[in-house]
């Protein structure tokens, strides 16, 4: 097991691998503080994913699975904080991703008007 603290970039890299394996994910990008260049050690990771038309439900399923995929990618890395803090982070990441997918779904149903 690697004795290091996981960086934000390692988490982003793990998310990239997880989304890269999804055939209906067309694009993914970072928003929030990453988009404005104002990240710090405690910044969350805001990621948006564009999926094929008609695959919104699959996208929502993906949102629920991504934290597990990320956990597998980062399994060999010692995370900072307690296990409860790490699990809380993954739950929060899942919720934020689900909200993003729901927003994309609403925008798509409204004809692209967000």
FIMI-822297 format. One record per residue: residue in three letters; z, y, x of N, C-alpha, C in turn. Coordinates in Angstrom, 3 decimals. Example, Ala and Ser with C-alpha at 12.3 -4.5 7.8 and 13.67 -1.06 7.14 Angstrom:
2
SITE  code      n_up   n_north    n_east     ca_up  ca_north   ca_east      c_up   c_north    c_east
SITE   ALA     7.800    -5.690    13.190     7.800    -4.500    12.300     7.800    -3.300    13.200
SITE   SER     7.080    -2.250    12.850     7.140    -1.060    13.670     7.870     0.030    12.900
// end
This chain:
114
SITE  code      n_up   n_north    n_east     ca_up  ca_north   ca_east      c_up   c_north    c_east
SITE   UNK     0.000    -1.185     0.845     0.000     0.000     0.000     0.000     1.243     0.887
SITE   UNK    -0.797     2.220     0.551    -0.888     3.469     1.285     0.342     4.305     1.021
SITE   UNK     0.933     4.869     2.048     2.137     5.677     1.894     1.752     7.150     1.945
SITE   UNK     1.204     7.655     0.857     0.758     9.045     0.804     0.920     9.558    -0.610
SITE   UNK     0.938    10.858    -0.726     0.996    11.491    -2.040    -0.436    11.700    -2.501
SITE   UNK    -0.701    11.371    -3.748    -2.052    11.535    -4.282    -2.346    13.018    -4.486
SITE   UNK    -3.546    13.395    -4.124    -3.957    14.796    -4.292    -4.714    14.959    -5.600
SITE   UNK    -4.855    16.189    -6.011    -5.660    16.469    -7.199    -7.076    15.946    -6.986
SITE   UNK    -7.606    16.140    -5.768    -8.970    15.703    -5.494    -9.107    14.191    -5.633
SITE   UNK    -8.089    13.436    -5.222    -8.145    11.986    -5.383    -8.167    11.597    -6.863
SITE   UNK    -7.430    12.332    -7.677    -7.446    12.071    -9.116    -8.828    12.403    -9.682
SITE   UNK    -9.377    13.539    -9.283   -10.717    13.931    -9.739   -11.745    12.902    -9.279
SITE   UNK   -11.621    12.435    -8.045   -12.536    11.406    -7.543   -12.427    10.122    -8.366
SITE   UNK   -11.190     9.731    -8.725   -10.999     8.524    -9.533   -11.602     8.703   -10.922
SITE   UNK   -11.450     9.900   -11.503   -12.077    10.182   -12.799   -13.599    10.107   -12.684
SITE   UNK   -14.135    10.636   -11.587   -15.581    10.599   -11.364   -16.087     9.164   -11.324
SITE   UNK   -15.345     8.289   -10.640   -15.731     6.872   -10.581   -15.695     6.270   -11.985
SITE   UNK   -14.613     6.538   -12.730   -14.470     5.971   -14.074   -15.604     6.428   -14.995
SITE   UNK   -15.916     7.731   -14.992   -16.996     8.229   -15.848   -18.359     7.794   -15.347
SITE   UNK   -18.500     7.655   -14.029   -19.771     7.219   -13.446   -20.163     5.816   -13.874
SITE   UNK   -19.198     5.022   -14.258   -19.459     3.646   -14.711   -19.873     3.588   -16.180
SITE   UNK   -19.793     4.704   -16.861   -20.071     4.738   -18.300   -21.528     5.117   -18.529
SITE   UNK   -22.342     4.203   -19.088   -23.768     4.470   -19.233   -24.112     5.576   -20.230
SITE   UNK   -23.227     5.886   -21.171   -23.552     6.915   -22.160   -22.933     8.272   -21.837
SITE   UNK   -22.216     8.370   -20.728   -21.697     9.667   -20.273   -22.806    10.345   -19.474
SITE   UNK   -23.339    11.434   -20.025   -24.486    12.101   -19.414   -24.087    13.069   -18.317
SITE   UNK   -22.941    13.707   -18.496   -22.482    14.696   -17.522   -20.987    14.895   -17.704
SITE   UNK   -20.360    15.333   -16.641   -18.938    15.683   -16.697   -18.741    16.883   -15.783
SITE   UNK   -17.834    17.772   -16.184   -17.571    18.943   -15.363   -16.126    19.368   -15.535
SITE   UNK   -15.675    20.104   -14.546   -14.303    20.599   -14.558   -14.267    21.981   -15.183
SITE   UNK   -13.227    22.215   -15.949   -13.005    23.529   -16.539   -11.665    24.068   -16.069
SITE   UNK   -11.131    24.972   -16.843    -9.809    25.513   -16.546    -9.725    26.168   -15.179
SITE   UNK    -8.619    25.949   -14.501    -8.389    26.605   -13.214    -9.379    26.141   -12.148
SITE   UNK    -9.914    24.914   -12.271   -10.930    24.475   -11.313   -12.188    25.314   -11.442
SITE   UNK   -12.559    25.652   -12.660   -13.776    26.431   -12.889   -13.632    27.865   -12.398
SITE   UNK   -12.408    28.364   -12.397   -12.195    29.750   -11.968   -11.706    29.852   -10.530
SITE   UNK   -11.485    28.689    -9.887   -11.019    28.704    -8.507    -9.560    29.100    -8.356
SITE   UNK    -8.765    28.888    -9.395    -7.354    29.304    -9.365    -6.397    28.116    -9.434
SITE   UNK    -6.762    27.010    -8.815    -5.891    25.838    -8.864    -4.751    25.977    -7.858
SITE   UNK    -3.669    25.299    -8.170    -2.575    25.150    -7.211    -2.093    23.707    -7.303
SITE   UNK    -1.044    23.380    -6.595    -0.563    21.997    -6.535    -0.152    21.459    -7.899
SITE   UNK     0.166    22.330    -8.847     0.655    21.892   -10.161    -0.360    22.078   -11.272
SITE   UNK    -1.574    22.479   -10.927    -2.612    22.673   -11.942    -3.002    21.347   -12.571
SITE   UNK    -3.202    21.372   -13.892    -3.711    20.171   -14.551    -5.207    20.070   -14.279
SITE   UNK    -5.802    19.002   -14.752    -7.236    18.779   -14.540    -7.904    18.784   -15.904
SITE   UNK    -8.714    19.809   -16.136    -9.456    19.935   -17.386   -10.871    19.419   -17.130
SITE   UNK   -11.209    18.306   -17.758   -12.531    17.714   -17.555   -13.220    17.562   -18.906
SITE   UNK   -14.481    17.930   -18.937   -15.284    17.787   -20.142   -16.375    16.764   -19.842
SITE   UNK   -16.699    15.966   -20.840   -17.719    14.925   -20.669   -18.717    15.027   -21.817
SITE   UNK   -19.981    15.052   -21.484   -21.068    15.060   -22.460   -21.561    13.631   -22.625
SITE   UNK   -21.648    13.176   -23.878   -22.100    11.805   -24.144   -23.397    11.836   -24.947
SITE   UNK   -24.114    10.717   -24.919   -25.347    10.577   -25.712   -25.059    10.867   -27.182
SITE   UNK   -26.061    11.434   -27.877   -25.948    11.620   -29.320   -25.640    10.289   -29.982
SITE   UNK   -24.760    10.333   -30.955   -24.401     9.131   -31.682   -23.375     8.254   -30.976
SITE   UNK   -22.946     8.658   -29.799   -21.980     7.857   -29.038   -20.604     8.522   -29.000
SITE   UNK   -20.353     9.435   -29.952   -19.089    10.159   -29.954   -17.898     9.221   -30.096
SITE   UNK   -18.020     8.222   -30.978   -16.924     7.257   -31.155   -16.681     6.482   -29.867
SITE   UNK   -17.770     6.121   -29.195   -17.636     5.441   -27.902   -16.960     6.372   -26.895
SITE   UNK   -17.306     7.652   -26.976   -16.664     8.636   -26.098   -15.174     8.729   -26.339
SITE   UNK   -14.777     8.687   -27.616   -13.348     8.709   -27.930   -12.658     7.454   -27.407
SITE   UNK   -13.344     6.314   -27.518   -12.783     5.070   -26.951   -12.634     5.206   -25.437
SITE   UNK   -13.649     5.789   -24.807   -13.605     6.008   -23.367   -12.407     6.887   -23.004
SITE   UNK   -12.178     7.913   -23.812   -11.056     8.818   -23.540    -9.742     8.059   -23.514
SITE   UNK    -9.619     7.074   -24.373    -8.383     6.285   -24.413    -8.288     5.334   -23.231
SITE   UNK    -9.434     4.931   -22.681    -9.452     3.968   -21.580    -9.394     4.625   -20.208
SITE   UNK    -9.830     5.860   -20.094    -9.923     6.506   -18.787    -8.599     6.528   -18.033
SITE   UNK    -7.476     6.905   -18.664    -6.240     6.885   -17.870    -5.935     5.515   -17.277
SITE   UNK    -6.269     4.433   -17.983    -6.062     3.098   -17.425    -6.987     2.869   -16.237
SITE   UNK    -8.246     3.306   -16.353    -9.190     3.163   -15.250    -8.736     3.978   -14.048
SITE   UNK    -8.252     5.190   -14.320    -7.759     6.036   -13.233    -6.540     5.385   -12.584
SITE   UNK    -5.669     4.824   -13.402    -4.486     4.153   -12.860    -4.914     3.027   -11.920
SITE   UNK    -5.940     2.259   -12.311    -6.425     1.183   -11.456    -6.989     1.736   -10.154
SITE   UNK    -7.748     2.836   -10.223    -8.324     3.434    -9.019    -7.233     3.927    -8.072
SITE   UNK    -6.121     4.407    -8.626    -5.055     5.005    -7.814    -3.893     4.057    -7.554
SITE   UNK    -4.051     2.800    -7.952    -2.953     1.847    -7.881    -2.331     1.741    -6.485
SITE   UNK    -3.121     1.860    -5.444    -2.625     1.677    -4.082    -2.029     2.955    -3.493
SITE   UNK    -1.995     4.012    -4.265    -1.497     5.294    -3.751    -0.119     5.565    -4.322
SITE   UNK     0.801     6.005    -3.477     2.129     6.386    -3.951     2.034     7.764    -4.593
SITE   UNK     2.360     7.841    -5.858     2.279     9.105    -6.578     3.584     9.891    -6.434
SITE   UNK     3.505    11.212    -6.455     4.722    12.005    -6.364     5.527    11.892    -7.655
SITE   UNK     6.827    12.021    -7.543     7.670    12.003    -8.733     7.977    10.597    -9.190
SITE   UNK     8.663    10.515   -10.280     9.076     9.229   -10.827     7.927     8.590   -11.598
SITE   UNK     8.081     7.310   -11.880     7.092     6.599   -12.683     6.946     7.263   -14.051
SITE   UNK     8.040     7.724   -14.618     7.991     8.391   -15.924     7.152     9.663   -15.855
SITE   UNK     7.260    10.410   -14.742     6.463    11.633   -14.597     4.979    11.304   -14.480
SITE   UNK     4.672    10.252   -13.740     3.276     9.847   -13.586     2.710     9.387   -14.924
SITE   UNK     3.469     8.578   -15.659     3.006     8.121   -16.965     2.844     9.290   -17.929
SITE   UNK     3.751    10.262   -17.874     3.634    11.447   -18.723     2.360    12.214   -18.378
SITE   UNK     2.031    12.292   -17.084     0.803    12.958   -16.661    -0.414    12.247   -17.244
SITE   UNK    -0.439    10.912   -17.148    -1.581    10.158   -17.657    -1.710    10.288   -19.169
SITE   UNK    -0.586    10.306   -19.869    -0.618    10.499   -21.324    -1.174    11.879   -21.645
SITE   UNK    -0.720    12.888   -20.903    -1.205    14.253   -21.136    -2.706    14.342   -20.840
SITE   UNK    -3.141    13.707   -19.750    -4.571    13.713   -19.416    -5.384    13.076   -20.527
SITE   UNK    -4.879    11.967   -21.072    -5.572    11.290   -22.165    -5.661    12.202   -23.391
SITE   UNK    -4.561    12.853   -23.741    -4.548    13.731   -24.915    -5.513    14.887   -24.733
SITE   UNK    -5.511    15.513   -23.548    -6.419    16.634   -23.300    -7.867    16.181   -23.376
SITE   UNK    -8.153    15.003   -22.849    -9.514    14.495   -22.889    -9.940    14.194   -24.319
SITE   UNK    -9.045    13.599   -25.099    -9.360    13.314   -26.505    -9.612    14.611   -27.272
SITE   UNK    -8.821    15.646   -26.994    -9.033    16.936   -27.654   -10.397    17.507   -27.279
SITE   UNK   -10.770    17.372   -26.012   -12.073    17.871   -25.565   -13.198    17.134   -26.262
SITE   UNK   -13.087    15.814   -26.343   -14.123    15.042   -27.032   -14.185    15.403   -28.515
SITE   UNK   -13.037    15.626   -29.128   -13.020    16.022   -30.537   -13.705    17.376   -30.699
SITE   UNK   -13.439    18.310   -29.777   -14.093    19.625   -29.836   -15.604    19.484   -29.689
SITE   UNK   -16.034    18.619   -28.754   -17.470    18.396   -28.577   -18.092    17.796   -29.830
SITE   UNK   -17.370    16.874   -30.448   -17.854    16.252   -31.672   -17.994    17.287   -32.780
SITE   UNK   -16.995    18.158   -32.928   -17.058    19.212   -33.947   -18.214    20.156   -33.671
SITE   UNK   -18.396    20.518   -32.397   -19.492    21.411   -32.032   -20.843    20.762   -32.332
SITE   UNK   -20.948    19.469   -32.020   -22.211    18.767   -32.285   -22.506    18.700   -33.773
SITE   UNK   -21.454    18.445   -34.571   -21.646    18.378   -36.022   -21.991    19.737   -36.620
SITE   UNK   -21.557    20.808   -35.941   -21.838    22.164   -36.413   -23.157    22.692   -35.836
SITE   UNK   -23.903    21.815   -35.221   -25.209    22.227   -34.681   -25.097    23.006   -33.388
SITE   UNK   -24.062    22.689   -32.595   -23.895    23.328   -31.308   -23.117    24.619   -31.353
SITE   UNK   -22.645    24.995   -32.541   -21.862    26.225   -32.657   -20.375    25.858   -32.527
SITE   UNK   -19.772    26.260   -31.400   -18.358    25.949   -31.161   -17.454    27.020   -31.723
// end
